[in-house]
Amino acid sequence: MNTNKILLTGASSYVGARMYIDLKDKYTITGTYHSNKLFSELRQLNLKDKQSIKDSVKREKPEVIIHVANHASPRPAFKDKIDFIELNKQATKNLIKTANEFNCKIIFISSFAAIEPDNIYGKLKHESEELIKQTKAGYVILRPSLIIGGSPNTTNDRPHNRLLRSYENKDQVAEYDTSWTFQPSYVGHLSDISDQVIAKDIWDKTFPVVIDKLVTQYQLAKDIIKPLGITVKPIDKQFTYPTLRESTDSLKQFSLKPSSYQEMINTIIKEIRLTK
Ligand SMILES: NC(=O)c1ccc[n+]([C@@H]2O[C@H](COP(=O)([O-])OP(=O)(O)OC[C@H]3O[C@@H](n4cnc5c(N)ncnc54)[C@H](OP(=O)(O)O)[C@@H]3O)[C@@H](O)[C@H]2O)c1
């Protein structure tokens, strides 16, 4: 067991729950939740409460904070913009201030949306990335694109969980978008890279976390759930998100598994078969 202590925010989220189970046997890790206690040992933390952040960090004394808990798309901002800004920017600011007081490093789960922000989600991820760079003890920014792969959280309305829904509703034809092309991200790579940057002491870096292949959501669905017997149909949702292609050269040092698109698809099909 690595002796580093970790505080992981959003341990009940789709991404955070997977990172929590991947890392919990290797580190002394405290996972936090806000309203959904997915694992009985998680501690409650409302990231919009500055004092609670300070109390948590003071109590847990982590060497590394893995900051996962953010609204994961611009949609919640249409309903409550103030709440959106409080979680996706103000909380980050407060977390960094506290990290600097207690000499903690931060690994921040950002997004490809931060590269060329075209909505409030990308804009705040971009601004949070700039703030994270002020973490004095060290920072790592991980930038995934659309994330797929198994997680203990199977219920949040995230792209991977929509594939699971299509698999559960076997009789319905599943329609998936053909308009937006992107490099997909495998959820387990976020845990692997976090583990390795801590173990190898790699700090003050930003990594794109993607598989080097451009696909659409239709192609992903066809490759993952069609072999499981689901009828997948293309639909043009006329998304206007930019197509960004980032080099994956900086990821080679991590020898990530699965390492290719096809390996990732095979891994995810196995994960889905195991959960259902
Ligand atoms: N999923 C993707 O495809 C994707 C792609 C790129 C980047 N990301 C990034 O990955 C991270 C996780 O995304 P996700 O898809 O796993 O999100 P998610 O499943 O929608 O989870 C969002 C999390 O935010 C937490 N939260 C909400 N309000 C909070 C508050 N006031 N205090 C503390 N926590 C609060 C929720 O906690 P409770 O459930 O306990 O209420 C929940 O765990 C985000 O930073 C997102 O931007 C995701």
The ligand as a MOL file (V3000), in Angstrom:
LIG
                    3D

  0  0  0     0  0            999 V3000
M  V30 BEGIN CTAB
M  V30 COUNTS 48 52 0 0 0
M  V30 BEGIN ATOM
M  V30 1 N -18.8130 11.7890 -17.8130 0
M  V30 2 C -18.1000 12.3130 -18.8070 0
M  V30 3 O -18.2170 11.8920 -19.9770 0
M  V30 4 C -17.0910 13.4110 -18.5150 0
M  V30 5 C -16.3190 13.8890 -19.5740 0
M  V30 6 C -15.3280 14.8490 -19.3340 0
M  V30 7 C -15.1130 15.3160 -18.0510 0
M  V30 8 N -15.8880 14.8420 -17.0270 0 CHG=1
M  V30 9 C -15.6350 15.3820 -15.6760 0
M  V30 10 O -15.5590 14.3150 -14.7470 0
M  V30 11 C -16.0730 14.7450 -13.4800 0
M  V30 12 C -17.1440 13.7810 -13.0170 0
M  V30 13 O -18.1420 13.7090 -14.0190 0
M  V30 14 P -19.3090 12.6210 -13.9000 0
M  V30 15 O -19.7790 12.3570 -15.2650 0
M  V30 16 O -18.8440 11.5200 -13.0570 0 CHG=-1
M  V30 17 O -20.3960 13.4900 -13.1150 0
M  V30 18 P -21.7310 13.0430 -12.3640 0
M  V30 19 O -21.8710 11.5700 -12.3580 0
M  V30 20 O -22.8340 13.8580 -12.9520 0
M  V30 21 O -21.4830 13.5320 -10.8550 0
M  V30 22 C -21.4560 14.8630 -10.4640 0
M  V30 23 C -21.0260 14.8740 -8.9950 0
M  V30 24 O -21.0770 16.1960 -8.4740 0
M  V30 25 C -21.3640 16.0580 -7.0810 0
M  V30 26 N -21.8750 17.3210 -6.5330 0
M  V30 27 C -22.9280 18.0470 -6.9560 0
M  V30 28 N -23.0880 19.1230 -6.1440 0
M  V30 29 C -22.1210 19.0520 -5.1950 0
M  V30 30 C -21.7710 19.8460 -4.0640 0
M  V30 31 N -22.4460 20.9670 -3.7560 0
M  V30 32 N -20.7370 19.4420 -3.3030 0
M  V30 33 C -20.0360 18.3170 -3.5860 0
M  V30 34 N -20.2970 17.5330 -4.6480 0
M  V30 35 C -21.3430 17.9040 -5.4380 0
M  V30 36 C -22.4010 14.9630 -7.0010 0
M  V30 37 O -22.3680 14.3630 -5.7110 0
M  V30 38 P -23.5870 13.4340 -5.1520 0
M  V30 39 O -23.8690 12.4420 -6.2410 0
M  V30 40 O -23.0930 12.8280 -3.9110 0
M  V30 41 O -24.7280 14.3830 -4.9240 0
M  V30 42 C -21.8960 14.0080 -8.0980 0
M  V30 43 O -21.0760 13.0370 -7.5240 0
M  V30 44 C -16.5590 16.1670 -13.6640 0
M  V30 45 O -15.5540 17.0560 -13.2690 0
M  V30 46 C -16.7670 16.2510 -15.1710 0
M  V30 47 O -16.6690 17.5850 -15.6430 0
M  V30 48 C -16.8810 13.9200 -17.2220 0
M  V30 END ATOM
M  V30 BEGIN BOND
M  V30 1 1 1 2
M  V30 2 2 2 3
M  V30 3 1 2 4
M  V30 4 1 4 5
M  V30 5 2 4 48
M  V30 6 2 5 6
M  V30 7 1 6 7
M  V30 8 2 7 8
M  V30 9 1 8 9
M  V30 10 1 8 48
M  V30 11 1 9 10
M  V30 12 1 9 46
M  V30 13 1 10 11
M  V30 14 1 11 12
M  V30 15 1 11 44
M  V30 16 1 12 13
M  V30 17 1 13 14
M  V30 18 2 14 15
M  V30 19 1 14 16
M  V30 20 1 14 17
M  V30 21 1 17 18
M  V30 22 2 18 19
M  V30 23 1 18 20
M  V30 24 1 18 21
M  V30 25 1 21 22
M  V30 26 1 22 23
M  V30 27 1 23 24
M  V30 28 1 23 42
M  V30 29 1 24 25
M  V30 30 1 25 26
M  V30 31 1 25 36
M  V30 32 1 26 27
M  V30 33 1 26 35
M  V30 34 2 27 28
M  V30 35 1 28 29
M  V30 36 1 29 30
M  V30 37 2 29 35
M  V30 38 1 30 31
M  V30 39 2 30 32
M  V30 40 1 32 33
M  V30 41 2 33 34
M  V30 42 1 34 35
M  V30 43 1 36 37
M  V30 44 1 36 42
M  V30 45 1 37 38
M  V30 46 2 38 39
M  V30 47 1 38 40
M  V30 48 1 38 41
M  V30 49 1 42 43
M  V30 50 1 44 45
M  V30 51 1 44 46
M  V30 52 1 46 47
M  V30 END BOND
M  V30 END CTAB
M  END
